[in-house]
Amino acid sequence: MIATTGLLGYAALLLILAPALARAEWPNRAPRLAIAVWLALAASAIASVMLAGLALLVAAPKVSHEVGWLLAICGWKLRARYAHPGGAALEIGGVAVAVLLAARVAWCAATTLTATARAGRRHRLRLLLAGRPDARLGALVVEHGEAAAYCMPGARQPVVLTTAALRLLDDTQVAAVLAHERAHQAGRHHLLVSLAAVPAAAFPYVPAFARARDEVARLAELVADDAAAARSPRLAVAEALLALGTATTRPATQAAAWALGAGGSTAAARVLRLIEAPNPLGRAARTAGTLAVAALVALPLLLLSAPAFGVLPAGYHPHSVASGHPNRHTHTL
């Protein structure tokens, strides 16, 4: 029962501490690392609950005395460390919870990714009919009176600009917007955002998962902003974001939820960040963050196996098995 309690407590702690991560300042300085932390946090919380259910089964199997004295002793001690008073009913319930959680996550992942791919294909077909490729820009230009810029999922898919956006932005700003959108494609940000949306879809009543989804989407924009600022003047990137963010956008011209755009509702805060140009995290802080991601991934398995540490008996010998219990010794003259 120790492993189950530890895993459930660990999952609860992660979900409780998630809002503190959203309020922290350092993700704005290292958005890539913060994306990894959010994804690892959500995955670790879900894995912990599933493993907690499976941990109830560890005490069920019986180890035969015929296997050998060492294995018998290990089996007795292992069952003792994972034992619980619930019996078979609790074991079945734990496995049922684990299976249902896994099935729920798998179903939501499949439906989310499939729906995104299907919507992307339909939108891409409409764009090919309505837009015209611009070889100079390497983008697809759509005739429309509303300023918009966004990209399709996939490195070989087009970046979309409306004619209104081209009239609104100068050449330097257009180059910044294109760099922003291509950074989304190169970083596979569409996939990361979709993966972050899976726990929120599977467990809509868990606020931490909704926060993770929103934060990953926001941080993906920061990563693309930084990539654009590395290729264009930061002020040009900020001006382009401000222009696209304040442009009136009707529902008919809004990018789909899966289409990452340079504007969006977070544009104002991102403009301030670009102007302030926060210093990136130092090497020590990045190393600590990387270790934190590794810990989030590894801790559920460590908590599951923790009661088994030290199971190998010390001070036992073959004569102890003869009596049928490892704590009773047979003395010989």
Protein Blocks (a to p, Z undefined) as FASTA:
>chain_A
ZZmmmmmmmmmmmmmmmmmmmmpmklmmmmmlmmmmmmmmmmmmmmmmmmmmmmmmmmmp
ccdfklojklmmmmmmmmmmmgcfklmmlmmmmmmmmmmmmmmmmmmmmmmmmmmmmmmm
mmmmmmmmmmccdfknopacdddfbdcddddehjkbccdddfklmmmpcfklmmmmmmmm
mmmmmnommmmmmmmmmmmmmmmmlmklmmmmmmmmmmmmmmmmmmmmmmmcfklmmmmm
mmmmmpccdfklpccfklccfbbjklmmmmmmmmnopadddfklmmmmmmmmmmmmmmmm
mmmmmmmgokacghiafklmmnopakbccddZZ
